Amino acid sequence: MNTGQSNLTQGIRSGNLVYNSRQFTLVNVATLIAQILVIEGLHPFYEERTRDLLDVKIYLDISDEIKFAWKIQRDMAERGHSLDSIKKSIEARKPDFDAYIDPQKKDADMVIQVLPSQLVPDSEGKILRVRLITKDANKNFEPPFLFDQGSTISWIPCGKKLTCSFPGIKMYYGTDTFYGEEVSVLEMDGQFDKLEELIYVESHMSNTSAKFYGEITQQMLKNSSFPGSNNGTGLFQTIVGLKVREAYEKITKKEMATA
């Protein structure tokens, strides 16, 4: 993987082995040269040589409680698995996850954490508390913040400018340390009733890498049919996307057109 990735970053056409999960085989796939190379998988930061070739590293950190709730819904409803078999499957995979996958988040520039809501008990994982953790020491972009950079903010935006049904929405911003490094943390608990009203929350956020007022809201509305579009997963994925765009423009010294 390292050789193929290194070749592509130098503009050299390469082939890569891709795992076919249905046939349980490795297939050699030719990779075309592109200006943006996206490495997606379970172990993208595990090897130092590969990690050092990446300009932006993003880790999706879903808590055990949410993974369990989602897996039960999917495997029982869609695949007909029993609750006992699902629990055994999760337990069997956990040692490898703890040893090889979870430690990679310490090397990420941005981590999206998906956690159970603190607003209301929810064993099904439908109401989410989502955190965007961004390292402060990043050469390609600044961490986003809410209201006042460096402060600690807890904000319930529900009211005349933001429609909120039960259990509402709670935002948080603050600084912290993550694996010994200084980070900025944005958090959203709950979900939007009217996505177009996100503009009110967006207007109080800074360093989002948006190029114009309302760009985050525009992108969220454009993808309103996607899962998570009305909660923090969609909001923070959108901000991460804008950060990737900013990093690309800084590295290549080329400006991308806005959608």
C-alpha positions in Angstrom: 0.0 0.0 0.0 2.8 2.4 0.9 4.5 1.9 -2.5 1.3 2.5 -4.5 0.4 5.6 -2.4 3.9 7.0 -2.7 3.8 6.5 -6.5 0.5 8.2 -6.8 1.6 11.3 -4.8 4.5 11.6 -7.3 2.2 11.3 -10.3 3.2 7.7 -11.1 0.4 5.3 -12.2 0.1 2.4 -9.9 -1.9 -0.8 -9.0 -3.3 -1.7 -5.7 -4.7 -4.8 -4.0 -8.4 -4.3 -3.0 -10.1 -6.8 -0.7 -13.4 -8.2 -2.0 -15.5 -8.9 1.1 -18.0 -11.0 -0.8 -15.5 -13.4 -2.4 -12.9 -13.1 0.4 -10.1 -12.4 -2.2 -7.6 -9.7 -3.1 -8.1 -8.1 -6.5 -5.4 -6.0 -8.2 -7.0 -2.7 -9.4 -5.3 -0.1 -11.5 -5.5 3.3 -9.9 -5.7 6.4 -12.1 -3.7 9.5 -11.3 -5.7 12.4 -9.8 -5.1 15.7 -8.1 -6.8 14.5 -4.9 -6.0 11.1 -3.5 -8.4 9.7 -0.9 -7.3 6.8 1.3 -10.3 5.2 3.0 -10.3 2.1 5.2 -9.7 0.6 8.6 -5.9 1.1 8.8 -5.0 4.3 6.8 -2.8 5.7 9.6 -1.5 2.5 11.1 1.8 2.4 9.3 4.1 5.4 9.8 5.4 5.5 6.2 1.8 5.7 4.9 0.7 8.1 7.6 3.6 10.6 6.7 2.3 10.8 3.1 -1.1 12.1 4.1 -1.8 15.9 4.1 -5.1 15.6 6.0 -6.1 12.8 8.3 -9.7 12.3 9.4 -11.0 9.6 11.9 -14.6 8.7 12.4 -14.9 7.6 16.1 -18.2 5.9 16.8 -18.8 5.0 20.4 -19.4 1.3 21.4 -23.0 2.2 22.5 -23.9 3.7 19.2 -22.2 1.0 17.1 -24.1 -1.6 19.1 -27.4 0.1 18.7 -26.9 0.6 14.9 -25.6 -2.9 14.4 -28.7 -4.4 16.1 -31.0 -2.3 14.0 -29.2 -3.3 10.8 -28.4 -7.0 11.4 -31.7 -7.9 13.1 -34.0 -5.9 10.9 -32.2 -6.3 7.5 -30.2 -9.6 7.9 -32.3 -11.6 10.3 -29.5 -12.2 12.9 -30.3 -12.9 16.5 -29.3 -10.5 19.3 -27.0 -13.2 20.8 -25.1 -13.7 17.5 -24.7 -9.9 17.1 -23.2 -9.6 20.6 -20.8 -12.5 20.0 -19.7 -10.9 16.7 -19.0 -7.6 18.3 -17.1 -9.2 21.2 -15.0 -11.3 18.8 -13.8 -8.3 16.8 -13.2 -5.9 19.7 -9.7 -7.1 20.6 -8.4 -6.4 17.1 -10.3 -3.1 17.0 -8.7 -2.0 20.3 -5.2 -3.1 19.2 -5.1 -1.9 15.6 -7.9 0.5 14.7 -8.8 2.6 17.7 -5.2 3.8 18.4 -5.0 5.5 14.9 -7.2 8.4 16.1 -4.3 9.9 18.0 -2.7 10.7 14.6 -5.8 12.3 13.0 -6.0 16.0 12.3 -9.7 15.9 12.9 -11.8 13.3 14.7 -15.6 13.1 14.5 -16.9 11.4 17.6 -20.4 10.0 17.6 -21.8 9.5 21.1 -25.1 8.8 22.9 -27.2 11.9 23.6 -27.0 13.6 27.0 -30.3 15.3 26.4 -32.5 12.2 26.7 -32.1 8.4 27.2 -31.9 6.8 23.8 -30.9 3.2 23.5 -31.6 3.1 19.7 -29.0 5.8 18.8 -31.4 8.0 17.0 -30.5 11.2 18.9 -26.8 11.8 18.7 -24.2 13.9 20.5 -21.4 14.6 18.0 -18.0 16.1 18.7 -15.5 17.6 16.2 -12.0 17.5 17.6 -9.5 19.5 15.7 -5.8 19.7 16.5 -4.6 23.3 17.0 -1.2 22.6 15.6 -2.2 22.1 11.9 -0.3 23.7 9.1 -3.1 23.6 6.6 -6.1 25.1 8.4 -7.3 26.7 11.7 -9.7 24.9 14.0 -13.4 26.1 13.9 -14.9 27.7 17.0 -18.2 29.0 18.4 -18.5 32.6 19.4 -15.1 33.3 21.0 -11.9 31.4 20.2 -10.3 29.9 23.2 -13.3 30.3 25.5 -15.7 27.6 26.9 -19.2 28.0 25.5 -22.4 26.0 26.3 -25.3 27.3 24.2 -28.9 26.2 23.7 -29.9 28.0 20.5 -33.6 27.0 20.6 -36.0 29.9 20.5 -37.4 32.4 18.1 -34.6 31.9 15.5 -34.3 28.1 15.7 -37.2 25.7 15.9 -36.5 22.8 18.3 -38.9 20.0 19.2 -38.1 17.7 22.2 -35.4 17.1 23.3 -33.9 20.2 21.7 -30.4 21.1 20.7 -27.3 21.9 22.8 -24.0 23.3 21.4 -20.7 23.3 23.1 -17.2 24.7 22.3 -14.0 24.6 24.3 -10.3 23.7 24.3 -8.9 20.4 25.5 -6.0 18.0 25.2 -6.3 14.8 23.1 -3.5 12.2 23.4 -1.3 14.9 24.8 -1.9 17.5 22.0 -3.9 20.7 22.3 -7.3 20.6 20.4 -10.4 22.6 19.9 -13.7 20.8 20.4 -17.1 21.7 18.8 -20.1 19.7 19.9 -23.7 19.3 18.9 -26.3 17.3 20.8 -29.7 16.9 19.2 -31.0 17.5 15.7 -32.5 20.3 13.6 -36.2 20.4 12.8 -35.9 22.8 10.0 -32.5 22.5 8.2 -32.8 26.0 6.6 -32.6 27.4 10.1 -29.0 26.1 10.5 -28.0 29.5 9.1 -28.6 30.9 12.6 -26.1 28.5 14.2 -23.7 28.9 11.3 -23.7 32.7 11.8 -22.2 32.2 15.3 -19.4 29.9 14.1 -16.0 31.1 12.8 -13.0 29.5 11.1 -15.3 27.0 9.3 -13.4 27.5 6.0 -16.7 28.6 4.3 -16.1 31.0 1.5 -19.4 32.9 1.9 -22.1 33.4 4.5 -24.4 30.4 4.5 -22.2 28.0 2.6 -22.5 25.3 5.3 -26.3 25.6 5.3 -26.4 25.5 1.5 -24.4 22.3 1.4 -26.5 20.7 4.2 -29.7 21.5 2.3 -28.2 20.2 -0.9 -27.6 16.9 0.8 -30.7 16.9 3.0 -31.6 13.3 1.9 -28.4 11.9 3.3 -28.2 10.1 6.7 -27.3 12.5 9.5 -28.1 15.6 7.5 -30.2 17.0 10.4 -27.7 16.4 13.2 -24.0 16.9 14.1 -22.7 14.1 11.9 -23.8 16.0 8.8 -22.8 19.4 10.2 -19.3 18.3 11.1 -18.7 16.3 8.0 -19.6 19.4 6.0 -17.1 21.5 8.0 -14.5 18.7 7.5 -15.1 18.8 3.8 -14.5 22.6 3.8 -11.3 22.1 5.7 -10.1 19.6 3.2 -10.8 22.1 0.4 -8.9 24.8 2.3 -5.9 22.4 2.7 -6.0 21.5 -1.0 -6.0 25.2 -2.0 -3.1 26.0 0.4 -1.0 23.0 -0.8 -1.6 23.4 -4.5 -2.0 27.2 -4.5 -5.1 26.6 -6.7 -8.5 28.0 -5.8 -11.5 25.6 -6.2 -14.8 27.0 -7.4 -17.7 26.9 -4.9 -20.6 24.6 -5.7 
